């Protein structure tokens, strides 16, 4: 088993590598651009544990945009401020043990809120 310091150093190295390669999905807000909002509405029977999103020019959805331990329970919403434009969004639950996901490409107008509903179907 690796020591905690070694794990931390490895995780920081991996994070730096992923960021440099664009795997993170890029920033949600790009400096100098107008912003809008993406709201994830959970109408499923499970708490959502993963929300990944990237602008449509990235080749991956990126990393989880929610904090560690954060969920979107059934019947609740979670909003994210983003730069206006095209976004690829993926939501799901059960990240480590096999999961269910929903994906959507959407365009967010400046100053507007785009609501994406996840029903689990």
N, CA, C and O of each residue as an XYZ file, in Angstrom:
484
protein
N       0.847     -1.189      0.000
C       0.000      0.000      0.000
C       0.884      1.241      0.000
O       1.891      1.287      0.707
N       0.512      2.251     -0.791
C       1.275      3.476     -0.862
C       1.043      4.333      0.364
O      -0.040      4.326      0.949
N       2.078      5.074      0.747
C       1.924      6.016      1.852
C       1.046      7.166      1.404
O       0.931      7.439      0.209
N       0.423      7.842      2.365
C      -0.490      8.930      2.051
C       0.198     10.024      1.230
O      -0.388     10.534      0.275
N       1.428     10.389      1.586
C       2.140     11.429      0.859
C       2.351     11.021     -0.589
O       2.211     11.843     -1.495
N       2.688      9.761     -0.812
C       2.899      9.274     -2.168
C       1.600      9.336     -2.964
O       1.601      9.735     -4.128
N       0.488      8.939     -2.335
C      -0.814      9.005     -3.011
C      -1.155     10.443     -3.377
O      -1.630     10.715     -4.479
N      -0.910     11.368     -2.441
C      -1.213     12.770     -2.693
C      -0.362     13.291     -3.844
O      -0.875     13.963     -4.739
N       0.924     12.989     -3.827
C       1.804     13.440     -4.901
C       1.373     12.855     -6.242
O       1.365     13.553     -7.256
N       1.015     11.575     -6.242
C       0.559     10.933     -7.477
C      -0.733     11.573     -7.975
O      -0.895     11.807     -9.173
N      -1.652     11.857     -7.051
C      -2.922     12.474     -7.435
C      -2.699     13.870     -8.009
O      -3.345     14.246     -8.987
N      -1.790     14.643     -7.410
C      -1.499     15.979     -7.922
C      -0.859     15.898     -9.304
O      -1.174     16.697    -10.186
N       0.036     14.935     -9.493
C       0.654     14.749    -10.802
C      -0.362     14.367    -11.845
O      -0.338     14.887    -12.960
N      -1.274     13.446    -11.491
C      -2.330     13.035    -12.412
C      -3.241     14.209    -12.745
O      -3.595     14.412    -13.906
N      -3.623     14.983    -11.728
C      -4.499     16.135    -11.956
C      -3.836     17.145    -12.884
O      -4.488     17.695    -13.772
N      -2.534     17.392    -12.683
C      -1.818     18.323    -13.557
C      -1.773     17.799    -14.986
O      -1.937     18.560    -15.939
N      -1.550     16.495    -15.130
C      -1.515     15.889    -16.457
C      -2.876     15.984    -17.133
O      -2.965     16.363    -18.301
N      -3.933     15.643    -16.407
C      -5.271     15.692    -16.975
C      -5.655     17.103    -17.374
O      -6.277     17.313    -18.415
N      -5.283     18.077    -16.541
C      -5.601     19.463    -16.848
C      -4.865     19.902    -18.108
O      -5.447     20.550    -18.978
N      -3.594     19.550    -18.203
C      -2.804     19.945    -19.369
C      -3.354     19.318    -20.646
O      -3.280     19.929    -21.712
N      -3.903     18.115    -20.554
C      -4.423     17.418    -21.728
C      -5.858     17.805    -22.064
O      -6.383     17.362    -23.086
N      -6.502     18.613    -21.238
C      -7.866     19.025    -21.512
C      -8.915     18.007    -21.087
O     -10.085     18.150    -21.440
N      -8.519     16.984    -20.338
C      -9.457     15.939    -19.924
C     -10.450     16.465    -18.903
O     -11.505     15.863    -18.705
N     -10.135     17.570    -18.255
C     -11.030     18.115    -17.243
C     -12.317     18.660    -17.847
O     -13.284     18.887    -17.120
N     -12.352     18.871    -19.143
C     -13.529     19.438    -19.791
C     -13.440     20.935    -19.961
O     -14.313     21.542    -20.581
N     -12.393     21.543    -19.416
C     -12.201     22.983    -19.542
C     -12.988     23.754    -18.500
O     -13.797     23.178    -17.773
N     -12.752     25.061    -18.425
C     -13.447     25.877    -17.429
C     -14.930     26.028    -17.772
O     -15.314     26.027    -18.942
N     -15.743     26.154    -16.745
C     -17.170     26.392    -16.972
C     -17.417     27.821    -17.431
O     -18.318     28.081    -18.228
N     -16.617     28.735    -16.927
C     -16.743     30.142    -17.321
C     -15.419     30.581    -17.932
O     -14.368     30.520    -17.294
N     -15.495     31.020    -19.171
C     -14.318     31.512    -19.869
C     -14.278     33.034    -19.720
O     -15.268     33.721    -19.972
N     -13.129     33.542    -19.309
C     -12.965     34.955    -19.020
C     -13.404     35.832    -20.191
O     -13.053     35.596    -21.347
N     -14.186     36.852    -19.844
C     -14.606     37.824    -20.836
C     -15.821     37.433    -21.653
O     -16.248     38.196    -22.519
N     -16.388     36.264    -21.402
C     -17.552     35.824    -22.176
C     -18.827     35.984    -21.356
O     -18.788     35.903    -20.128
N     -19.971     36.215    -22.033
C     -21.240     36.284    -21.310
C     -21.571     34.923    -20.704
O     -21.145     33.886    -21.214
N     -22.326     34.938    -19.625
C     -22.643     33.692    -18.933
C     -24.135     33.398    -18.951
O     -24.966     34.278    -19.173
N     -24.441     32.145    -18.713
C     -25.799     31.652    -18.551
C     -25.767     30.597    -17.461
O     -24.850     30.574    -16.640
N     -26.760     29.728    -17.449
C     -26.863     28.728    -16.394
C     -27.349     27.411    -16.989
O     -28.190     27.389    -17.889
N     -26.802     26.314    -16.467
C     -27.343     24.985    -16.747
C     -27.849     24.439    -15.422
O     -27.100     24.349    -14.449
N     -29.135     24.075    -15.392
C     -29.735     23.486    -14.195
C     -30.062     22.030    -14.481
O     -30.728     21.713    -15.465
N     -29.586     21.151    -13.609
C     -29.893     19.723    -13.685
C     -31.059     19.468    -12.744
O     -30.950     19.698    -11.540
N     -32.177     18.992    -13.287
C     -33.374     18.676    -12.484
C     -33.486     17.154    -12.410
O     -33.636     16.481    -13.430
N     -33.412     16.626    -11.195
C     -33.450     15.182    -10.992
C     -34.872     14.715    -10.709
O     -35.388     14.929     -9.612
N     -35.513     14.078    -11.695
C     -36.847     13.518    -11.510
C     -36.785     11.994    -11.416
O     -37.818     11.326    -11.441
N     -35.566     11.442    -11.309
C     -35.414      9.991    -11.188
C     -35.642      9.560     -9.737
O     -35.957     10.382     -8.876
N     -35.479      8.278     -9.484
C     -35.638      7.736     -8.132
C     -34.308      7.593     -7.404
O     -34.278      7.103     -6.275
N     -33.206      8.011     -8.025
C     -31.879      7.867     -7.428
C     -31.209      9.227     -7.289
O     -31.463     10.136     -8.078
N     -30.357      9.360     -6.285
C     -29.564     10.580     -6.135
C     -28.453     10.598     -7.167
O     -27.715      9.623     -7.313
N     -28.335     11.700     -7.878
C     -27.266     11.849     -8.866
C     -25.972     12.186     -8.139
O     -25.950     13.042     -7.255
N     -24.903     11.512     -8.515
C     -23.607     11.724     -7.875
C     -22.568     12.281     -8.836
O     -21.485     12.685     -8.412
N     -22.886     12.306    -10.125
C     -21.917     12.737    -11.131
C     -22.570     13.716    -12.109
O     -23.637     13.440    -12.657
N     -21.923     14.847    -12.318
C     -22.289     15.780    -13.379
C     -20.987     16.163    -14.063
O     -20.132     16.819    -13.468
N     -20.841     15.751    -15.314
C     -19.679     16.162    -16.088
C     -20.179     17.033    -17.228
O     -21.267     16.814    -17.762
N     -19.379     18.018    -17.593
C     -19.764     18.864    -18.722
C     -18.531     19.528    -19.295
O     -17.559     19.820    -18.599
N     -18.613     19.753    -20.585
C     -17.552     20.465    -21.286
C     -18.167     21.224    -22.443
O     -19.251     20.892    -22.921
N     -17.451     22.258    -22.888
C     -17.965     22.921    -24.074
C     -17.860     21.935    -25.233
O     -17.061     21.000    -25.180
N     -18.640     22.133    -26.253
C     -18.784     21.149    -27.334
C     -17.503     20.920    -28.132
O     -17.432     19.971    -28.912
N     -16.496     21.765    -27.955
C     -15.236     21.596    -28.666
C     -14.279     20.627    -27.976
O     -13.285     20.225    -28.580
N     -14.551     20.238    -26.720
C     -13.685     19.296    -26.003
C     -13.999     17.867    -26.418
O     -15.115     17.565    -26.843
N     -13.017     16.997    -26.295
C     -13.204     15.611    -26.720
C     -13.685     14.703    -25.594
O     -13.964     13.530    -25.842
N     -13.791     15.206    -24.360
C     -14.336     14.412    -23.264
C     -15.344     15.262    -22.497
O     -15.399     16.481    -22.662
N     -16.135     14.607    -21.663
C     -17.051     15.328    -20.781
C     -16.319     15.948    -19.600
O     -16.844     16.850    -18.947
N     -15.116     15.472    -19.324
C     -14.336     16.030    -18.235
C     -14.613     15.362    -16.906
O     -15.220     14.293    -16.839
N     -14.160     16.009    -15.861
C     -14.254     15.492    -14.496
C     -15.610     15.871    -13.881
O     -16.337     16.715    -14.404
N     -15.923     15.215    -12.749
C     -17.156     15.507    -12.026
C     -17.147     16.960    -11.569
O     -16.194     17.403    -10.928
N     -18.187     17.693    -11.889
C     -18.290     19.116    -11.539
C     -18.888     19.344    -10.154
O     -18.955     20.481     -9.687
N     -19.327     18.260     -9.487
C     -19.855     18.405     -8.125
C     -18.733     18.138     -7.121
O     -17.765     17.442     -7.426
N     -18.877     18.692     -5.944
C     -17.904     18.480     -4.872
C     -17.980     17.053     -4.363
O     -18.997     16.380     -4.527
N     -16.904     16.595     -3.745
C     -16.869     15.257     -3.159
C     -18.020     15.099     -2.166
O     -18.194     15.932     -1.276
N     -18.791     14.046     -2.318
C     -19.902     13.770     -1.423
C     -21.191     14.505     -1.762
O     -22.229     14.225     -1.163
N     -21.150     15.430     -2.698
C     -22.342     16.176     -3.089
C     -23.238     15.298     -3.968
O     -22.742     14.522     -4.785
N     -24.541     15.420     -3.800
C     -25.504     14.692     -4.624
C     -26.641     15.634     -5.024
O     -26.816     16.715     -4.460
N     -27.399     15.183     -6.010
C     -28.653     15.856     -6.356
C     -29.749     14.830     -6.064
O     -29.986     13.936     -6.876
N     -30.418     14.946     -4.916
C     -31.446     13.969     -4.544
C     -32.643     14.024     -5.491
O     -32.845     15.027     -6.175
N     -33.440     12.948     -5.535
C     -34.663     12.959     -6.333
C     -35.534     14.166     -5.962
O     -35.739     14.462     -4.785
N     -36.041     14.854     -6.990
C     -36.907     16.006     -6.756
C     -36.171     17.319     -6.562
O     -36.808     18.343     -6.314
N     -34.845     17.321     -6.666
C     -34.069     18.536     -6.457
C     -33.339     18.950     -7.732
O     -33.204     18.172     -8.675
N     -32.869     20.209     -7.731
C     -32.110     20.783     -8.834
C     -30.719     21.166     -8.336
O     -30.491     21.348     -7.141
N     -29.800     21.282     -9.291
C     -28.463     21.840     -9.022
C     -28.087     22.659    -10.242
O     -28.148     22.164    -11.367
N     -27.696     23.919    -10.028
C     -27.371     24.814    -11.136
C     -25.874     25.072    -11.213
O     -25.170     25.080    -10.203
N     -25.407     25.284    -12.437
C     -24.007     25.579    -12.717
C     -23.948     26.804    -13.617
O     -24.606     26.839    -14.656
N     -23.165     27.815    -13.230
C     -22.928     28.980    -14.096
C     -21.922     28.555    -15.151
O     -20.906     27.936    -14.837
N     -22.207     28.888    -16.398
C     -21.343     28.524    -17.517
C     -21.284     29.674    -18.511
O     -22.162     30.537    -18.534
N     -20.248     29.674    -19.323
C     -20.207     30.622    -20.436
C     -21.316     30.266    -21.415
O     -21.640     29.092    -21.594
N     -21.890     31.267    -22.040
C     -22.914     31.024    -23.054
C     -22.299     30.223    -24.200
O     -21.121     30.377    -24.520
N     -23.117     29.365    -24.809
C     -22.646     28.582    -25.946
C     -23.055     27.135    -25.853
O     -23.967     26.780    -25.105
N     -22.374     26.295    -26.620
C     -22.699     24.878    -26.727
C     -21.998     24.073    -25.637
O     -20.797     24.229    -25.418
N     -22.763     23.201    -24.945
C     -22.250     22.374    -23.850
C     -22.708     20.935    -24.011
O     -23.855     20.673    -24.372
N     -21.798     20.001    -23.740
C     -22.126     18.580    -23.624
C     -22.203     18.259    -22.144
O     -21.257     18.511    -21.399
N     -23.336     17.699    -21.714
C     -23.582     17.433    -20.297
C     -23.903     15.957    -20.121
O     -24.655     15.374    -20.901
N     -23.319     15.358    -19.077
C     -23.600     13.971    -18.736
C     -23.848     13.908    -17.234
O     -23.077     14.466    -16.453
N     -24.921     13.232    -16.828
C     -25.230     13.062    -15.404
C     -25.419     11.581    -15.115
O     -25.732     10.797    -16.010
N     -25.224     11.208    -13.852
C     -25.407      9.810    -13.504
C     -25.231      9.566    -12.020
O     -25.090     10.495    -11.225
N     -25.245      8.291    -11.670
C     -25.051      7.878    -10.284
C     -24.324      6.544    -10.279
O     -24.291      5.833    -11.283
N     -23.737      6.213     -9.120
C     -23.046      4.939     -8.973
C     -21.714      4.894     -9.700
O     -21.364      3.863    -10.275
N     -20.969      5.979     -9.688
C     -19.740      6.140    -10.454
C     -18.795      4.947    -10.363
O     -18.297      4.500    -11.397
N     -18.529      4.414     -9.180
C     -17.506      3.367     -9.020
C     -18.043      1.956     -9.246
O     -17.249      1.039     -9.456
N     -19.329      1.751     -9.211
C     -19.874      0.382     -9.227
C     -20.757      0.102    -10.433
O     -21.644     -0.748    -10.372
N     -20.523      0.794    -11.500
C     -21.429      0.681    -12.651
C     -22.510      1.714    -12.458
O     -23.031      1.867    -11.354
N     -22.854      2.419    -13.501
C     -23.751      3.546    -13.283
C     -24.703      3.739    -14.452
O     -24.519      3.200    -15.544
N     -25.717      4.524    -14.173
C     -26.689      4.915    -15.178
C     -26.410      6.366    -15.536
O     -26.144      7.184    -14.656
N     -26.468      6.686    -16.806
C     -26.210      8.064    -17.201
C     -27.237      8.580    -18.190
O     -27.943      7.817    -18.851
N     -27.296      9.868    -18.266
C     -28.041     10.558    -19.297
C     -27.127     11.598    -19.903
O     -26.377     12.252    -19.178
N     -27.166     11.768    -21.201
C     -26.314     12.749    -21.867
C     -27.161     13.699    -22.704
O     -28.241     13.348    -23.180
N     -26.645     14.900    -22.867
C     -27.394     15.905    -23.619
C     -26.427     16.959    -24.145
O     -25.524     17.398    -23.433
N     -26.622     17.356    -25.389
C     -25.940     18.525    -25.949
C     -26.954     19.653    -25.925
O     -28.098     19.482    -26.347
N     -26.526     20.811    -25.427
C     -27.451     21.930    -25.298
C     -26.733     23.237    -25.576
O     -25.513     23.327    -25.434
N     -27.481     24.234    -25.966
C     -26.939     25.572    -26.164
C     -27.506     26.482    -25.091
O     -28.720     26.553    -24.900
N     -26.616     27.179    -24.391
C     -27.011     28.074    -23.310
C     -26.928     29.512    -23.811
O     -25.837     29.993    -24.119
N     -28.062     30.204    -23.897
C     -28.035     31.615    -24.300
C     -27.494     32.491    -23.164
O     -27.670     32.167    -21.989
N     -26.850     33.576    -23.511
C     -26.354     34.520    -22.506
C     -27.502     35.009    -21.628
O     -28.561     35.387    -22.128
N     -27.279     34.996    -20.322
C     -28.272     35.498    -19.382
C     -29.481     34.603    -19.171
O     -30.431     35.010    -18.501
N     -29.473     33.393    -19.724
C     -30.632     32.496    -19.616
C     -30.253     31.230    -18.862
O     -29.074     30.920    -18.698
N     -31.263     30.508    -18.409
C     -31.087     29.248    -17.695
C     -31.618     28.109    -18.559
O     -32.786     28.120    -18.948
N     -30.785     27.145    -18.858
C     -31.197     25.955    -19.608
C     -31.423     24.839    -18.589
O     -30.494     24.456    -17.878
N     -32.654     24.313    -18.512
C     -32.986     23.249    -17.555
C     -32.948     21.906    -18.264
O     -33.636     21.698    -19.263
N     -32.128     20.990    -17.732
C     -32.026     19.628    -18.264
C     -32.625     18.682    -17.232
O     -32.202     18.669    -16.076
N     -33.600     17.902    -17.644
C     -34.315     17.002    -16.735
C     -33.756     15.593    -16.891
O     -33.700     15.059    -17.999
N     -33.336     14.986    -15.757
C     -32.885     13.600    -15.758
C     -33.944     12.737    -15.089
O     -34.200     12.874    -13.893
N     -34.563     11.844    -15.867
C     -35.631     11.002    -15.325
C     -35.167      9.575    -15.051
O     -35.882      8.798    -14.418
N     -33.984      9.233    -15.521
C     -33.476      7.885    -15.315
C     -33.931      6.910    -16.372
O     -33.548      5.741    -16.328
N     -34.742      7.352    -17.330
C     -35.227      6.460    -18.392
C     -34.212      6.317    -19.500
O     -34.457      5.603    -20.473
